[in-house]
Amino acid sequence: MLLSKNRLKLIFLSGLLILIGLFYLFNGFKSEINYIAVKTRYSPDSFPEYITYQTKKGLYEYRGDLKFNKDTIRKDDKNTYYAEYIGTLKNKGLSIFK
C-alpha cells in the first residue's frame, strides 16, 4: 500500500510539472502584445520620438517600435525625467533558436 501512495504522488507531481512546463512554453504564444515602457532621461528634450524595443516572454521573443507620448513626461526630486513609450510588439519566434 505504501508503494502505491508513492507512485500516486510521483504521477501527480510529474503531471503537475508537465502542465507547468506547457504553460511556460505557450505563455508567450500571442502574435502581438500591447506594451508600455517607461524610460528615464536628464532632459525633457532628449527623449527620441521612437524606440525599438525587444523583450522575451516565455520562450518567445517580441520586437516592435514604441512611440513617445509627450503628455506623460514627469520630473522627480533628483532632476530625472520619466516618459512613456506605447506600441505593439510582434512575435519574432522562439528565442531558443537564435
mmCIF file as gemmi writes it, N, C-alpha and C atoms, coordinates in Angstrom:
data_model
loop_
_atom_site.group_PDB
_atom_site.id
_atom_site.type_symbol
_atom_site.label_atom_id
_atom_site.label_alt_id
_atom_site.label_comp_id
_atom_site.label_asym_id
_atom_site.label_entity_id
_atom_site.label_seq_id
_atom_site.pdbx_PDB_ins_code
_atom_site.Cartn_x
_atom_site.Cartn_y
_atom_site.Cartn_z
_atom_site.occupancy
_atom_site.B_iso_or_equiv
_atom_site.pdbx_formal_charge
_atom_site.auth_seq_id
_atom_site.auth_asym_id
_atom_site.pdbx_PDB_model_num
ATOM 1 N N . MET Axp A 1 ? 0.812 -1.189 0 1 0 ? 1 A 1
ATOM 2 C CA . MET Axp A 1 ? 0 0 0 1 0 ? 1 A 1
ATOM 3 C C . MET Axp A 1 ? 0.862 1.261 0 1 0 ? 1 A 1
ATOM 4 N N . LEU Axp A 2 ? 2.004 1.218 0.694 1 0 ? 2 A 1
ATOM 5 C CA . LEU Axp A 2 ? 2.892 2.367 0.76 1 0 ? 2 A 1
ATOM 6 C C . LEU Axp A 2 ? 3.493 2.675 -0.611 1 0 ? 2 A 1
ATOM 7 N N . LEU Axp A 3 ? 3.799 1.643 -1.37 1 0 ? 3 A 1
ATOM 8 C CA . LEU Axp A 3 ? 4.365 1.839 -2.698 1 0 ? 3 A 1
ATOM 9 C C . LEU Axp A 3 ? 3.361 2.489 -3.631 1 0 ? 3 A 1
ATOM 10 N N . SER Axp A 4 ? 2.119 2.145 -3.546 1 0 ? 4 A 1
ATOM 11 C CA . SER Axp A 4 ? 1.119 2.733 -4.43 1 0 ? 4 A 1
ATOM 12 C C . SER Axp A 4 ? 0.881 4.211 -4.094 1 0 ? 4 A 1
ATOM 13 N N . LYS Axp A 5 ? 0.959 4.597 -2.81 1 0 ? 5 A 1
ATOM 14 C CA . LYS Axp A 5 ? 0.823 6.008 -2.45 1 0 ? 5 A 1
ATOM 15 C C . LYS Axp A 5 ? 1.984 6.822 -3.01 1 0 ? 5 A 1
ATOM 16 N N . ASN Axp A 6 ? 3.179 6.26 -2.945 1 0 ? 6 A 1
ATOM 17 C CA . ASN Axp A 6 ? 4.338 6.952 -3.501 1 0 ? 6 A 1
ATOM 18 C C . ASN Axp A 6 ? 4.234 7.078 -5.015 1 0 ? 6 A 1
ATOM 19 N N . ARG Axp A 7 ? 3.717 6.054 -5.657 1 0 ? 7 A 1
ATOM 20 C CA . ARG Axp A 7 ? 3.527 6.122 -7.111 1 0 ? 7 A 1
ATOM 21 C C . ARG Axp A 7 ? 2.494 7.177 -7.48 1 0 ? 7 A 1
ATOM 22 N N . LEU Axp A 8 ? 1.417 7.254 -6.715 1 0 ? 8 A 1
ATOM 23 C CA . LEU Axp A 8 ? 0.402 8.276 -6.975 1 0 ? 8 A 1
ATOM 24 C C . LEU Axp A 8 ? 0.982 9.679 -6.802 1 0 ? 8 A 1
ATOM 25 N N . LYS Axp A 9 ? 1.786 9.863 -5.772 1 0 ? 9 A 1
ATOM 26 C CA . LYS Axp A 9 ? 2.432 11.161 -5.574 1 0 ? 9 A 1
ATOM 27 C C . LYS Axp A 9 ? 3.367 11.483 -6.734 1 0 ? 9 A 1
ATOM 28 N N . LEU Axp A 10 ? 4.121 10.498 -7.173 1 0 ? 10 A 1
ATOM 29 C CA . LEU Axp A 10 ? 5.049 10.697 -8.278 1 0 ? 10 A 1
ATOM 30 C C . LEU Axp A 10 ? 4.306 11.027 -9.567 1 0 ? 10 A 1
ATOM 31 N N . ILE Axp A 11 ? 3.231 10.323 -9.845 1 0 ? 11 A 1
ATOM 32 C CA . ILE Axp A 11 ? 2.43 10.595 -11.043 1 0 ? 11 A 1
ATOM 33 C C . ILE Axp A 11 ? 1.817 11.988 -10.964 1 0 ? 11 A 1
ATOM 34 N N . PHE Axp A 12 ? 1.288 12.341 -9.806 1 0 ? 12 A 1
ATOM 35 C CA . PHE Axp A 12 ? 0.682 13.668 -9.638 1 0 ? 12 A 1
ATOM 36 C C . PHE Axp A 12 ? 1.723 14.774 -9.828 1 0 ? 12 A 1
ATOM 37 N N . LEU Axp A 13 ? 2.893 14.634 -9.211 1 0 ? 13 A 1
ATOM 38 C CA . LEU Axp A 13 ? 3.937 15.647 -9.348 1 0 ? 13 A 1
ATOM 39 C C . LEU Axp A 13 ? 4.47 15.722 -10.77 1 0 ? 13 A 1
ATOM 40 N N . SER Axp A 14 ? 4.611 14.581 -11.43 1 0 ? 14 A 1
ATOM 41 C CA . SER Axp A 14 ? 5.06 14.578 -12.822 1 0 ? 14 A 1
ATOM 42 C C . SER Axp A 14 ? 4.056 15.289 -13.722 1 0 ? 14 A 1
ATOM 43 N N . GLY Axp A 15 ? 2.78 14.996 -13.531 1 0 ? 15 A 1
ATOM 44 C CA . GLY Axp A 15 ? 1.743 15.668 -14.315 1 0 ? 15 A 1
ATOM 45 C C . GLY Axp A 15 ? 1.721 17.163 -14.061 1 0 ? 15 A 1
ATOM 46 N N . LEU Axp A 16 ? 1.894 17.56 -12.815 1 0 ? 16 A 1
ATOM 47 C CA . LEU Axp A 16 ? 1.918 18.974 -12.469 1 0 ? 16 A 1
ATOM 48 C C . LEU Axp A 16 ? 3.108 19.681 -13.117 1 0 ? 16 A 1
ATOM 49 N N . LEU Axp A 17 ? 4.271 19.051 -13.091 1 0 ? 17 A 1
ATOM 50 C CA . LEU Axp A 17 ? 5.45 19.634 -13.727 1 0 ? 17 A 1
ATOM 51 C C . LEU Axp A 17 ? 5.279 19.754 -15.236 1 0 ? 17 A 1
ATOM 52 N N . ILE Axp A 18 ? 4.664 18.768 -15.854 1 0 ? 18 A 1
ATOM 53 C CA . ILE Axp A 18 ? 4.413 18.829 -17.298 1 0 ? 18 A 1
ATOM 54 C C . ILE Axp A 18 ? 3.45 19.964 -17.623 1 0 ? 18 A 1
ATOM 55 N N . LEU Axp A 19 ? 2.396 20.129 -16.833 1 0 ? 19 A 1
ATOM 56 C CA . LEU Axp A 19 ? 1.446 21.225 -17.061 1 0 ? 19 A 1
ATOM 57 C C . LEU Axp A 19 ? 2.103 22.589 -16.874 1 0 ? 19 A 1
ATOM 58 N N . ILE Axp A 20 ? 2.936 22.724 -15.86 1 0 ? 20 A 1
ATOM 59 C CA . ILE Axp A 20 ? 3.644 23.989 -15.648 1 0 ? 20 A 1
ATOM 60 C C . ILE Axp A 20 ? 4.59 24.269 -16.81 1 0 ? 20 A 1
ATOM 61 N N . GLY Axp A 21 ? 5.277 23.249 -17.285 1 0 ? 21 A 1
ATOM 62 C CA . GLY Axp A 21 ? 6.169 23.417 -18.431 1 0 ? 21 A 1
ATOM 63 C C . GLY Axp A 21 ? 5.43 23.825 -19.688 1 0 ? 21 A 1
ATOM 64 N N . LEU Axp A 22 ? 4.288 23.214 -19.934 1 0 ? 22 A 1
ATOM 65 C CA . LEU Axp A 22 ? 3.494 23.587 -21.11 1 0 ? 22 A 1
ATOM 66 C C . LEU Axp A 22 ? 2.96 25.006 -20.984 1 0 ? 22 A 1
ATOM 67 N N . PHE Axp A 23 ? 2.528 25.389 -19.798 1 0 ? 23 A 1
ATOM 68 C CA . PHE Axp A 23 ? 2.05 26.756 -19.592 1 0 ? 23 A 1
ATOM 69 C C . PHE Axp A 23 ? 3.177 27.755 -19.852 1 0 ? 23 A 1
ATOM 70 N N . TYR Axp A 24 ? 4.378 27.465 -19.357 1 0 ? 24 A 1
ATOM 71 C CA . TYR Axp A 24 ? 5.516 28.35 -19.578 1 0 ? 24 A 1
ATOM 72 C C . TYR Axp A 24 ? 5.872 28.425 -21.058 1 0 ? 24 A 1
ATOM 73 N N . LEU Axp A 25 ? 5.812 27.308 -21.756 1 0 ? 25 A 1
ATOM 74 C CA . LEU Axp A 25 ? 6.152 27.277 -23.171 1 0 ? 25 A 1
ATOM 75 C C . LEU Axp A 25 ? 5.19 28.114 -23.993 1 0 ? 25 A 1
ATOM 76 N N . PHE Axp A 26 ? 3.901 28.014 -23.727 1 0 ? 26 A 1
ATOM 77 C CA . PHE Axp A 26 ? 2.905 28.703 -24.536 1 0 ? 26 A 1
ATOM 78 C C . PHE Axp A 26 ? 2.457 30.03 -23.938 1 0 ? 26 A 1
ATOM 79 N N . ASN Axp A 27 ? 3.099 30.479 -22.887 1 0 ? 27 A 1
ATOM 80 C CA . ASN Axp A 27 ? 2.726 31.755 -22.282 1 0 ? 27 A 1
ATOM 81 C C . ASN Axp A 27 ? 2.971 32.917 -23.237 1 0 ? 27 A 1
ATOM 82 N N . GLY Axp A 28 ? 3.985 32.845 -24.048 1 0 ? 28 A 1
ATOM 83 C CA . GLY Axp A 28 ? 4.297 33.919 -24.978 1 0 ? 28 A 1
ATOM 84 C C . GLY Axp A 28 ? 3.827 33.636 -26.381 1 0 ? 28 A 1
ATOM 85 N N . PHE Axp A 29 ? 2.767 32.87 -26.543 1 0 ? 29 A 1
ATOM 86 C CA . PHE Axp A 29 ? 2.339 32.414 -27.859 1 0 ? 29 A 1
ATOM 87 C C . PHE Axp A 29 ? 1.52 33.45 -28.623 1 0 ? 29 A 1
ATOM 88 N N . LYS Axp A 30 ? 1.157 34.563 -28.004 1 0 ? 30 A 1
ATOM 89 C CA . LYS Axp A 30 ? 0.377 35.582 -28.688 1 0 ? 30 A 1
ATOM 90 C C . LYS Axp A 30 ? 1.194 36.172 -29.831 1 0 ? 30 A 1
ATOM 91 N N . SER Axp A 31 ? 0.534 36.532 -30.941 1 0 ? 31 A 1
ATOM 92 C CA . SER Axp A 31 ? 1.262 37.081 -32.078 1 0 ? 31 A 1
ATOM 93 C C . SER Axp A 31 ? 1.612 38.549 -31.868 1 0 ? 31 A 1
ATOM 94 N N . GLU Axp A 32 ? 0.796 39.285 -31.108 1 0 ? 32 A 1
ATOM 95 C CA . GLU Axp A 32 ? 1.069 40.689 -30.819 1 0 ? 32 A 1
ATOM 96 C C . GLU Axp A 32 ? 0.666 40.994 -29.379 1 0 ? 32 A 1
ATOM 97 N N . ILE Axp A 33 ? 1.434 41.863 -28.734 1 0 ? 33 A 1
ATOM 98 C CA . ILE Axp A 33 ? 1.062 42.323 -27.404 1 0 ? 33 A 1
ATOM 99 C C . ILE Axp A 33 ? 1.221 43.841 -27.357 1 0 ? 33 A 1
ATOM 100 N N . ASN Axp A 34 ? 0.305 44.499 -26.671 1 0 ? 34 A 1
ATOM 101 C CA . ASN Axp A 34 ? 0.426 45.934 -26.44 1 0 ? 34 A 1
ATOM 102 C C . ASN Axp A 34 ? 1.374 46.138 -25.274 1 0 ? 34 A 1
ATOM 103 N N . TYR Axp A 35 ? 2.256 47.118 -25.406 1 0 ? 35 A 1
ATOM 104 C CA . TYR Axp A 35 ? 3.315 47.271 -24.418 1 0 ? 35 A 1
ATOM 105 C C . TYR Axp A 35 ? 3.519 48.742 -24.085 1 0 ? 35 A 1
ATOM 106 N N . ILE Axp A 36 ? 3.795 49.024 -22.829 1 0 ? 36 A 1
ATOM 107 C CA . ILE Axp A 36 ? 4.132 50.369 -22.368 1 0 ? 36 A 1
ATOM 108 C C . ILE Axp A 36 ? 5.472 50.274 -21.647 1 0 ? 36 A 1
ATOM 109 N N . ALA Axp A 37 ? 6.441 51.077 -22.083 1 0 ? 37 A 1
ATOM 110 C CA . ALA Axp A 37 ? 7.756 51.112 -21.45 1 0 ? 37 A 1
ATOM 111 C C . ALA Axp A 37 ? 7.995 52.505 -20.886 1 0 ? 37 A 1
ATOM 112 N N . VAL Axp A 38 ? 8.606 52.583 -19.719 1 0 ? 38 A 1
ATOM 113 C CA . VAL Axp A 38 ? 8.945 53.862 -19.1 1 0 ? 38 A 1
ATOM 114 C C . VAL Axp A 38 ? 10.456 54.04 -19.196 1 0 ? 38 A 1
ATOM 115 N N . LYS Axp A 39 ? 10.879 55.162 -19.763 1 0 ? 39 A 1
ATOM 116 C CA . LYS Axp A 39 ? 12.301 55.465 -19.923 1 0 ? 39 A 1
ATOM 117 C C . LYS Axp A 39 ? 12.654 56.712 -19.127 1 0 ? 39 A 1
ATOM 118 N N . THR Axp A 40 ? 13.919 56.836 -18.748 1 0 ? 40 A 1
ATOM 119 C CA . THR Axp A 40 ? 14.378 57.993 -17.975 1 0 ? 40 A 1
ATOM 120 C C . THR Axp A 40 ? 15.436 58.759 -18.752 1 0 ? 40 A 1
ATOM 121 N N . ARG Axp A 41 ? 15.457 60.08 -18.541 1 0 ? 41 A 1
ATOM 122 C CA . ARG Axp A 41 ? 16.458 60.969 -19.13 1 0 ? 41 A 1
ATOM 123 C C . ARG Axp A 41 ? 16.689 62.119 -18.149 1 0 ? 41 A 1
ATOM 124 N N . TYR Axp A 42 ? 17.762 62.883 -18.399 1 0 ? 42 A 1
ATOM 125 C CA . TYR Axp A 42 ? 18.046 64.051 -17.567 1 0 ? 42 A 1
ATOM 126 C C . TYR Axp A 42 ? 17.576 65.347 -18.208 1 0 ? 42 A 1
ATOM 127 N N . SER Axp A 43 ? 17.025 65.263 -19.396 1 0 ? 43 A 1
ATOM 128 C CA . SER Axp A 43 ? 16.486 66.439 -20.074 1 0 ? 43 A 1
ATOM 129 C C . SER Axp A 43 ? 15.175 66.052 -20.746 1 0 ? 43 A 1
ATOM 130 N N . PRO Axp A 44 ? 14.144 66.889 -20.643 1 0 ? 44 A 1
ATOM 131 C CA . PRO Axp A 44 ? 12.867 66.52 -21.281 1 0 ? 44 A 1
ATOM 132 C C . PRO Axp A 44 ? 12.923 66.569 -22.802 1 0 ? 44 A 1
ATOM 133 N N . ASP Axp A 45 ? 13.928 67.242 -23.356 1 0 ? 45 A 1
ATOM 134 C CA . ASP Axp A 45 ? 14.05 67.346 -24.815 1 0 ? 45 A 1
ATOM 135 C C . ASP Axp A 45 ? 14.855 66.205 -25.422 1 0 ? 45 A 1
ATOM 136 N N . SER Axp A 46 ? 15.425 65.345 -24.604 1 0 ? 46 A 1
ATOM 137 C CA . SER Axp A 46 ? 16.314 64.302 -25.124 1 0 ? 46 A 1
ATOM 138 C C . SER Axp A 46 ? 15.617 62.968 -25.387 1 0 ? 46 A 1
ATOM 139 N N . PHE Axp A 47 ? 14.301 62.902 -25.218 1 0 ? 47 A 1
ATOM 140 C CA . PHE Axp A 47 ? 13.591 61.661 -25.498 1 0 ? 47 A 1
ATOM 141 C C . PHE Axp A 47 ? 13.436 61.491 -27.006 1 0 ? 47 A 1
ATOM 142 N N . PRO Axp A 48 ? 13.881 60.363 -27.574 1 0 ? 48 A 1
ATOM 143 C CA . PRO Axp A 48 ? 13.665 60.136 -29.009 1 0 ? 48 A 1
ATOM 144 C C . PRO Axp A 48 ? 12.189 59.882 -29.311 1 0 ? 48 A 1
ATOM 145 N N . GLU Axp A 49 ? 11.784 60.187 -30.536 1 0 ? 49 A 1
ATOM 146 C CA . GLU Axp A 49 ? 10.376 60.052 -30.929 1 0 ? 49 A 1
ATOM 147 C C . GLU Axp A 49 ? 9.937 58.581 -30.953 1 0 ? 49 A 1
ATOM 148 N N . TYR Axp A 50 ? 10.812 57.694 -31.423 1 0 ? 50 A 1
ATOM 149 C CA . TYR Axp A 50 ? 10.525 56.254 -31.486 1 0 ? 50 A 1
ATOM 150 C C . TYR Axp A 50 ? 11.705 55.49 -30.91 1 0 ? 50 A 1
ATOM 151 N N . ILE Axp A 51 ? 11.423 54.351 -30.313 1 0 ? 51 A 1
ATOM 152 C CA . ILE Axp A 51 ? 12.475 53.425 -29.907 1 0 ? 51 A 1
ATOM 153 C C . ILE Axp A 51 ? 12.083 52.028 -30.378 1 0 ? 51 A 1
ATOM 154 N N . THR Axp A 52 ? 13.079 51.224 -30.663 1 0 ? 52 A 1
ATOM 155 C CA . THR Axp A 52 ? 12.847 49.817 -30.986 1 0 ? 52 A 1
ATOM 156 C C . THR Axp A 52 ? 13.055 49.024 -29.708 1 0 ? 52 A 1
ATOM 157 N N . TYR Axp A 53 ? 12.032 48.309 -29.312 1 0 ? 53 A 1
ATOM 158 C CA . TYR Axp A 53 ? 12.051 47.602 -28.03 1 0 ? 53 A 1
ATOM 159 C C . TYR Axp A 53 ? 11.99 46.108 -28.284 1 0 ? 53 A 1
ATOM 160 N N . GLN Axp A 54 ? 12.764 45.359 -27.51 1 0 ? 54 A 1
ATOM 161 C CA . GLN Axp A 54 ? 12.816 43.909 -27.656 1 0 ? 54 A 1
ATOM 162 C C . GLN Axp A 54 ? 12.708 43.278 -26.275 1 0 ? 54 A 1
ATOM 163 N N . THR Axp A 55 ? 11.885 42.239 -26.163 1 0 ? 55 A 1
ATOM 164 C CA . THR Axp A 55 ? 11.719 41.556 -24.886 1 0 ? 55 A 1
ATOM 165 C C . THR Axp A 55 ? 11.429 40.082 -25.127 1 0 ? 55 A 1
ATOM 166 N N . LYS Axp A 56 ? 11.581 39.285 -24.08 1 0 ? 56 A 1
ATOM 167 C CA . LYS Axp A 56 ? 11.257 37.864 -24.139 1 0 ? 56 A 1
ATOM 168 C C . LYS Axp A 56 ? 10.146 37.585 -23.147 1 0 ? 56 A 1
ATOM 169 N N . LYS Axp A 57 ? 9.193 36.774 -23.567 1 0 ? 57 A 1
ATOM 170 C CA . LYS Axp A 57 ? 8.109 36.345 -22.686 1 0 ? 57 A 1
ATOM 171 C C . LYS Axp A 57 ? 7.933 34.854 -22.909 1 0 ? 57 A 1
ATOM 172 N N . GLY Axp A 58 ? 8.158 34.091 -21.88 1 0 ? 58 A 1
ATOM 173 C CA . GLY Axp A 58 ? 8.164 32.648 -22.062 1 0 ? 58 A 1
ATOM 174 C C . GLY Axp A 58 ? 9.371 32.272 -22.91 1 0 ? 58 A 1
ATOM 175 N N . LEU Axp A 59 ? 9.168 31.456 -23.899 1 0 ? 59 A 1
ATOM 176 C CA . LEU Axp A 59 ? 10.246 31.078 -24.812 1 0 ? 59 A 1
ATOM 177 C C . LEU Axp A 59 ? 10.212 31.877 -26.101 1 0 ? 59 A 1
ATOM 178 N N . TYR Axp A 60 ? 9.387 32.907 -26.165 1 0 ? 60 A 1
ATOM 179 C CA . TYR Axp A 60 ? 9.213 33.678 -27.387 1 0 ? 60 A 1
ATOM 180 C C . TYR Axp A 60 ? 9.827 35.062 -27.261 1 0 ? 60 A 1
ATOM 181 N N . GLU Axp A 61 ? 10.287 35.576 -28.395 1 0 ? 61 A 1
ATOM 182 C CA . GLU Axp A 61 ? 10.898 36.891 -28.444 1 0 ? 61 A 1
ATOM 183 C C . GLU Axp A 61 ? 9.967 37.849 -29.175 1 0 ? 61 A 1
ATOM 184 N N . TYR Axp A 62 ? 9.802 39.041 -28.628 1 0 ? 62 A 1
ATOM 185 C CA . TYR Axp A 62 ? 8.947 40.066 -29.213 1 0 ? 62 A 1
ATOM 186 C C . TYR Axp A 62 ? 9.785 41.29 -29.535 1 0 ? 62 A 1
ATOM 187 N N . ARG Axp A 63 ? 9.403 41.971 -30.626 1 0 ? 63 A 1
ATOM 188 C CA . ARG Axp A 63 ? 10.125 43.166 -31.036 1 0 ? 63 A 1
ATOM 189 C C . ARG Axp A 63 ? 9.162 44.117 -31.718 1 0 ? 63 A 1
ATOM 190 N N . GLY Axp A 64 ? 9.356 45.416 -31.491 1 0 ? 64 A 1
ATOM 191 C CA . GLY Axp A 64 ? 8.488 46.397 -32.124 1 0 ? 64 A 1
ATOM 192 C C . GLY Axp A 64 ? 8.933 47.812 -31.836 1 0 ? 64 A 1
ATOM 193 N N . ASP Axp A 65 ? 8.337 48.752 -32.553 1 0 ? 65 A 1
ATOM 194 C CA . ASP Axp A 65 ? 8.623 50.169 -32.369 1 0 ? 65 A 1
ATOM 195 C C . ASP Axp A 65 ? 7.61 50.768 -31.41 1 0 ? 65 A 1
ATOM 196 N N . LEU Axp A 66 ? 8.119 51.51 -30.437 1 0 ? 66 A 1
ATOM 197 C CA . LEU Axp A 66 ? 7.27 52.182 -29.465 1 0 ? 66 A 1
ATOM 198 C C . LEU Axp A 66 ? 7.349 53.686 -29.7 1 0 ? 66 A 1
ATOM 199 N N . LYS Axp A 67 ? 6.209 54.352 -29.625 1 0 ? 67 A 1
ATOM 200 C CA . LYS Axp A 67 ? 6.136 55.782 -29.887 1 0 ? 67 A 1
ATOM 201 C C . LYS Axp A 67 ? 6.105 56.555 -28.573 1 0 ? 67 A 1
ATOM 202 N N . PHE Axp A 68 ? 6.815 57.667 -28.566 1 0 ? 68 A 1
ATOM 203 C CA . PHE Axp A 68 ? 6.914 58.546 -27.403 1 0 ? 68 A 1
ATOM 204 C C . PHE Axp A 68 ? 5.602 59.295 -27.189 1 0 ? 68 A 1
ATOM 205 N N . ASN Axp A 69 ? 5.116 59.298 -25.946 1 0 ? 69 A 1
ATOM 206 C CA . ASN Axp A 69 ? 3.901 60.017 -25.582 1 0 ? 69 A 1
ATOM 207 C C . ASN Axp A 69 ? 4.311 61.268 -24.797 1 0 ? 69 A 1
ATOM 208 N N . LYS Axp A 70 ? 4.207 62.449 -25.421 1 0 ? 70 A 1
ATOM 209 C CA . LYS Axp A 70 ? 4.685 63.697 -24.811 1 0 ? 70 A 1
ATOM 210 C C . LYS Axp A 70 ? 3.899 64.092 -23.567 1 0 ? 70 A 1
ATOM 211 N N . ASP Axp A 71 ? 2.683 63.621 -23.439 1 0 ? 71 A 1
ATOM 212 C CA . ASP Axp A 71 ? 1.845 64.005 -22.3 1 0 ? 71 A 1
ATOM 213 C C . ASP Axp A 71 ? 2.222 63.298 -21 1 0 ? 71 A 1
ATOM 214 N N . THR Axp A 72 ? 3.129 62.356 -21.062 1 0 ? 72 A 1
ATOM 215 C CA . THR Axp A 72 ? 3.446 61.557 -19.874 1 0 ? 72 A 1
ATOM 216 C C . THR Axp A 72 ? 4.761 61.94 -19.213 1 0 ? 72 A 1
ATOM 217 N N . ILE Axp A 73 ? 5.389 63.023 -19.614 1 0 ? 73 A 1
ATOM 218 C CA . ILE Axp A 73 ? 6.67 63.417 -19.021 1 0 ? 73 A 1
ATOM 219 C C . ILE Axp A 73 ? 6.448 63.862 -17.576 1 0 ? 73 A 1
ATOM 220 N N . ARG Axp A 74 ? 7.216 63.266 -16.672 1 0 ? 74 A 1
ATOM 221 C CA . ARG Axp A 74 ? 7.157 63.608 -15.252 1 0 ? 74 A 1
ATOM 222 C C . ARG Axp A 74 ? 8.579 63.837 -14.74 1 0 ? 74 A 1
ATOM 223 N N . LYS Axp A 75 ? 8.716 64.697 -13.748 1 0 ? 75 A 1
ATOM 224 C CA . LYS Axp A 75 ? 10.024 65.003 -13.163 1 0 ? 75 A 1
ATOM 225 C C . LYS Axp A 75 ? 10.006 64.626 -11.682 1 0 ? 75 A 1
ATOM 226 N N . ASP Axp A 76 ? 11.107 64.003 -11.215 1 0 ? 76 A 1
ATOM 227 C CA . ASP Axp A 76 ? 11.186 63.675 -9.793 1 0 ? 76 A 1
ATOM 228 C C . ASP Axp A 76 ? 12.096 64.667 -9.066 1 0 ? 76 A 1
ATOM 229 N N . ASP Axp A 77 ? 12.405 64.39 -7.813 1 0 ? 77 A 1
ATOM 230 C CA . ASP Axp A 77 ? 13.2 65.307 -6.987 1 0 ? 77 A 1
ATOM 231 C C . ASP Axp A 77 ? 14.67 65.373 -7.395 1 0 ? 77 A 1
ATOM 232 N N . LYS Axp A 78 ? 15.15 64.396 -8.109 1 0 ? 78 A 1
ATOM 233 C CA . LYS Axp A 78 ? 16.563 64.334 -8.48 1 0 ? 78 A 1
ATOM 234 C C . LYS Axp A 78 ? 16.805 64.797 -9.912 1 0 ? 78 A 1
ATOM 235 N N . ASN Axp A 79 ? 15.907 65.597 -10.459 1 0 ? 79 A 1
ATOM 236 C CA . ASN Axp A 79 ? 16.007 66.14 -11.822 1 0 ? 79 A 1
ATOM 237 C C . ASN Axp A 79 ? 16.065 65.048 -12.885 1 0 ? 79 A 1
ATOM 238 N N . THR Axp A 80 ? 15.384 63.977 -12.659 1 0 ? 80 A 1
ATOM 239 C CA . THR Axp A 80 ? 15.264 62.903 -13.634 1 0 ? 80 A 1
ATOM 240 C C . THR Axp A 80 ? 13.862 62.954 -14.223 1 0 ? 80 A 1
ATOM 241 N N . TYR Axp A 81 ? 13.796 62.864 -15.548 1 0 ? 81 A 1
ATOM 242 C CA . TYR Axp A 81 ? 12.515 62.903 -16.241 1 0 ? 81 A 1
ATOM 243 C C . TYR Axp A 81 ? 12.119 61.494 -16.657 1 0 ? 81 A 1
ATOM 244 N N . TYR Axp A 82 ? 10.843 61.201 -16.548 1 0 ? 82 A 1
ATOM 245 C CA . TYR Axp A 82 ? 10.286 59.908 -16.924 1 0 ? 82 A 1
ATOM 246 C C . TYR Axp A 82 ? 9.242 60.122 -18.005 1 0 ? 82 A 1
ATOM 247 N N . ALA Axp A 83 ? 9.227 59.229 -18.992 1 0 ? 83 A 1
ATOM 248 C CA . ALA Axp A 83 ? 8.221 59.315 -20.053 1 0 ? 83 A 1
ATOM 249 C C . ALA Axp A 83 ? 7.841 57.913 -20.502 1 0 ? 83 A 1
ATOM 250 N N . GLU Axp A 84 ? 6.63 57.787 -21.03 1 0 ? 84 A 1
ATOM 251 C CA . GLU Axp A 84 ? 6.12 56.5 -21.5 1 0 ? 84 A 1
ATOM 252 C C . GLU Axp A 84 ? 6.272 56.377 -23.009 1 0 ? 84 A 1
ATOM 253 N N . TYR Axp A 85 ? 6.567 55.159 -23.418 1 0 ? 85 A 1
ATOM 254 C CA . TYR Axp A 85 ? 6.551 54.78 -24.829 1 0 ? 85 A 1
ATOM 255 C C . TYR Axp A 85 ? 5.49 53.698 -24.983 1 0 ? 85 A 1
ATOM 256 N N . ILE Axp A 86 ? 4.619 53.865 -25.966 1 0 ? 86 A 1
ATOM 257 C CA . ILE Axp A 86 ? 3.495 52.953 -26.157 1 0 ? 86 A 1
ATOM 258 C C . ILE Axp A 86 ? 3.55 52.388 -27.568 1 0 ? 86 A 1
ATOM 259 N N . GLY Axp A 87 ? 3.275 51.091 -27.702 1 0 ? 87 A 1
ATOM 260 C CA . GLY Axp A 87 ? 3.247 50.481 -29.022 1 0 ? 87 A 1
ATOM 261 C C . GLY Axp A 87 ? 2.882 49.011 -28.961 1 0 ? 87 A 1
ATOM 262 N N . THR Axp A 88 ? 2.991 48.373 -30.112 1 0 ? 88 A 1
ATOM 263 C CA . THR Axp A 88 ? 2.669 46.959 -30.252 1 0 ? 88 A 1
ATOM 264 C C . THR Axp A 88 ? 3.934 46.187 -30.578 1 0 ? 88 A 1
ATOM 265 N N . LEU Axp A 89 ? 4.164 45.121 -29.83 1 0 ? 89 A 1
ATOM 266 C CA . LEU Axp A 89 ? 5.3 44.241 -30.083 1 0 ? 89 A 1
ATOM 267 C C . LEU Axp A 89 ? 4.802 43.008 -30.813 1 0 ? 89 A 1
ATOM 268 N N . LYS Axp A 90 ? 5.545 42.591 -31.833 1 0 ? 90 A 1
ATOM 269 C CA . LYS Axp A 90 ? 5.157 41.429 -32.631 1 0 ? 90 A 1
ATOM 270 C C . LYS Axp A 90 ? 6.064 40.25 -32.316 1 0 ? 90 A 1
ATOM 271 N N . ASN Axp A 91 ? 5.49 39.069 -32.409 1 0 ? 91 A 1
ATOM 272 C CA . ASN Axp A 91 ? 6.209 37.834 -32.133 1 0 ? 91 A 1
ATOM 273 C C . ASN Axp A 91 ? 7.233 37.59 -33.235 1 0 ? 91 A 1
ATOM 274 N N . LYS Axp A 92 ? 8.49 37.394 -32.838 1 0 ? 92 A 1
ATOM 275 C CA . LYS Axp A 92 ? 9.56 37.119 -33.795 1 0 ? 92 A 1
ATOM 276 C C . LYS Axp A 92 ? 10.005 35.663 -33.762 1 0 ? 92 A 1
ATOM 277 N N . GLY Axp A 93 ? 9.321 34.827 -33.007 1 0 ? 93 A 1
ATOM 278 C CA . GLY Axp A 93 ? 9.631 33.406 -32.989 1 0 ? 93 A 1
ATOM 279 C C . GLY Axp A 93 ? 10.245 32.962 -31.68 1 0 ? 93 A 1
ATOM 280 N N . LEU Axp A 94 ? 10.628 31.711 -31.647 1 0 ? 94 A 1
ATOM 281 C CA . LEU Axp A 94 ? 11.231 31.137 -30.445 1 0 ? 94 A 1
ATOM 282 C C . LEU Axp A 94 ? 12.611 31.73 -30.209 1 0 ? 94 A 1
ATOM 283 N N . SER Axp A 95 ? 12.895 32.083 -28.983 1 0 ? 95 A 1
ATOM 284 C CA . SER Axp A 95 ? 14.184 32.695 -28.668 1 0 ? 95 A 1
ATOM 285 C C . SER Axp A 95 ? 15.288 31.652 -28.513 1 0 ? 95 A 1
ATOM 286 N N . ILE Axp A 96 ? 14.944 30.378 -28.393 1 0 ? 96 A 1
ATOM 287 C CA . ILE Axp A 96 ? 15.979 29.356 -28.201 1 0 ? 96 A 1
ATOM 288 C C . ILE Axp A 96 ? 16.696 29.019 -29.504 1 0 ? 96 A 1
ATOM 289 N N . PHE Axp A 97 ? 16.141 29.428 -30.651 1 0 ? 97 A 1
ATOM 290 C CA . PHE Axp A 97 ? 16.768 29.133 -31.933 1 0 ? 97 A 1
ATOM 291 C C . PHE Axp A 97 ? 17.639 30.278 -32.425 1 0 ? 97 A 1
ATOM 292 N N . LYS Axp A 98 ? 17.795 31.324 -31.624 1 0 ? 98 A 1
ATOM 293 C CA . LYS Axp A 98 ? 18.579 32.486 -32.071 1 0 ? 98 A 1
ATOM 294 C C . LYS Axp A 98 ? 19.838 32.621 -31.283 1 0 ? 98 A 1
